[in-house]
Structure formats: structure tokens, C-alpha cells
Amino acid sequence: MTELERAVLERSAREFARTLRRVASDDWDRATPCAEWNVRQLVEHVVRGQIGYAMLLNGADGPSLIAAPDWGVGVLEPDPVNAFLRAASQLTAEFAQPGVEDKRVAHPVGVITGGELLVWRILDNIVHTWDLAVALGLDGGDLAIDVVGYALQTRPVWQSQLAQHYFAPIQPGESGDSPTELLLRLTGRDPRRPICEAAPPGHMLQALTAAANREGG
């Protein structure tokens, strides 16, 4: 992991944590732009993502992730912000290991490299920061421009696989779209109609279960 990649990864995590700190006790059942998730489920997904990616870098695969105790309900207890920060810090340490960018990783969508996994983690952090901000009634348009720029520059790394398995269809662009709005549309979100009935991003746990079923069958 280069210094730039580490800076962008850490910035994407700080952005999510900053928004997560705004969640009040009565916000957890709010709807989000991910139609299948409320706020609690969205945050659980992001925390599980940090834990799951660290496990993938240590040789885990889809079925072993499903069986892991940290993958279940309660991953946010007792403090959601600390749970996220702890998991994100551990994942950053894993990405900082020598040679990780070339490591082969058994992700549910197929074998990819650690470098590709890093790009996917940064993207997931930043788009779900927007999802959470919108759910809380905050301005979702002020995402860190350096993280947005990195996500757009690395579009060839993530778009085909993630768009197929995890995102709703690309939304039509409009004249004058900002980089943030372009990124949101590429990941199946409509910045002008954020809480919508569009097809939701795929649930990572569902993908893992499907992968486990394929291997078990």
C-alpha cells in the first residue's frame, strides 16, 4: 500500500466515522438509499466489511466468513463508533503488510488481488458515507473530494465486478454533475432522489451465502 493509498483509505474511514457520530438513538430504524437496509443494517454492513476484508487478507474465503462469529448481529455493540474505528484500524494494518497488493484473495465474486480489495474498500466506505448522511438528513454532497477523485480514477478496477454484484444499475447523468454526483450515479444512486425505490445494492452476506452454496453443492 502506497502512502497515497493509505491516506485515502484512512480518510474514507474518517469520513464514515464522522457521519456515524451523528447517529442518534432514535435514528437506527431510518430508511437509507440502500432500500433493503435501515441505518443499523447499513452500519453493520460497513463494520462487517472491515472485519471481513481483514479476514480475506488472512486467507479466509466466503464460507469461513459466514461461519465467523463477528459476522452476526451485535457487531456494533457496545459502541458503534468504536466498533467501526477498531475494525477499520485493524484492516488498515493488514493492508500495510508488505506484498499485500499482489496477494490473491478469495472474495465471493472471485479471486482478486489485495490491491483490488483495497480499492473496493475505499469505494464502499465513501459511498456508504453518503448513504448514511442522506438517511440522517445531512448534506451528502460534501464527501471528501480526494476520496471521490481516487474512486473515479480507479473505476476500471471496481466497476465491472461491483456493479454486477452489489450496485443498482448506473443512473443517467445530468449536465453539470459534480464528481461526487458522477460517482453516486456510477454506483446506482440518484443524488437528486436519494431515498428511492431503485434496485438496492446487493447484500454482501447474500453474496457470501451464494458462494458458500456453490462450493457446498
Long-range contacts (C-beta under 8 A, 24 or more apart in sequence): 1-95, 1-96, 1-100, 1-101, 1-118, 5-95, 5-118, 5-122, 6-92, 6-95, 6-96, 7-146, 8-122, 8-146, 8-147, 8-150, 9-92, 9-95, 9-118, 9-121, 9-122, 9-125, 10-92, 11-144, 11-146, 11-147, 12-121, 12-122, 12-125, 12-126, 12-129, 12-144, 12-147, 13-84, 13-85, 13-88, 13-92, 13-125, 15-125, 15-126, 15-129, 15-143, 15-144, 15-147, 16-46, 16-84, 16-88, 16-125, 16-126, 16-128, 16-129, 16-132, 17-81, 17-84, 17-85, 17-88, 19-129, 19-132, 19-133, 19-136, 19-138, 20-80, 20-81, 20-84, 20-132, 21-81, 22-136, 22-138, 23-80, 23-132, 23-136, 27-135, 27-136, 30-135, 30-136, 31-135, 31-195, 32-131, 32-132, 32-134, 32-135, 32-195, 33-130, 33-131, 33-134, 33-135, 33-189, 33-194, 33-195, 33-196, 34-128, 34-131, 34-200, 34-201, 35-196, 35-197, 35-198, 35-199, 35-200, 36-200, 36-203, 37-200, 37-203, 38-135, 39-132, 39-135, 39-136, 40-76, 42-128, 42-131, 42-132, 42-135, 43-76, 43-80, 43-84, 43-132, 44-73, 44-75, 44-76, 45-128, 45-203, 45-204, 45-205, 46-84, 46-124, 46-125, 46-128, 47-75, 47-76, 47-80, 47-83, 47-84, 47-87, 48-75, 48-204, 48-205, 49-121, 49-124, 49-204, 50-84, 50-87, 50-88, 50-90, 50-91, 50-121, 51-75, 51-87, 51-90, 51-91, 52-204, 53-91, 53-94, 53-117, 53-121, 54-87, 54-90, 54-91, 54-94, 56-105, 56-106, 56-107, 56-117, 57-91, 57-94, 57-95, 57-97, 57-100, 57-103, 57-105, 57-114, 57-117, 58-94, 59-106, 60-106, 61-106, 61-211, 62-106, 62-107, 62-108, 62-207, 62-208, 62-211, 62-212, 62-215, 63-208, 63-211, 63-212, 63-215, 63-216, 65-208, 66-205, 66-208, 66-209, 66-212, 71-205, 91-121, 95-121, 108-165, 108-204, 108-207, 108-208, 108-210, 108-211, 109-161, 109-164, 109-165, 109-207, 110-161, 112-161, 116-157, 116-158, 119-154, 119-157, 119-158, 120-157, 120-158, 120-162, 122-147, 122-150, 122-151, 122-154, 123-151, 123-154, 123-158, 123-162, 123-187, 126-151, 126-183, 127-151, 127-183, 127-184, 127-187, 127-189, 130-180, 130-184, 130-189, 131-189, 134-194, 134-195, 135-195, 140-191, 140-194, 141-178, 141-180, 141-181, 141-191, 143-180, 145-179, 145-180, 148-179, 148-180, 148-183, 149-179, 151-183, 152-179, 152-182, 152-183, 152-186, 155-186, 159-186, 162-187, 163-187, 163-188, 165-202, 165-207, 166-201, 166-202, 166-204, 166-207, 167-201, 167-202, 168-198, 168-199, 168-200, 168-201, 169-198, 169-199, 171-198
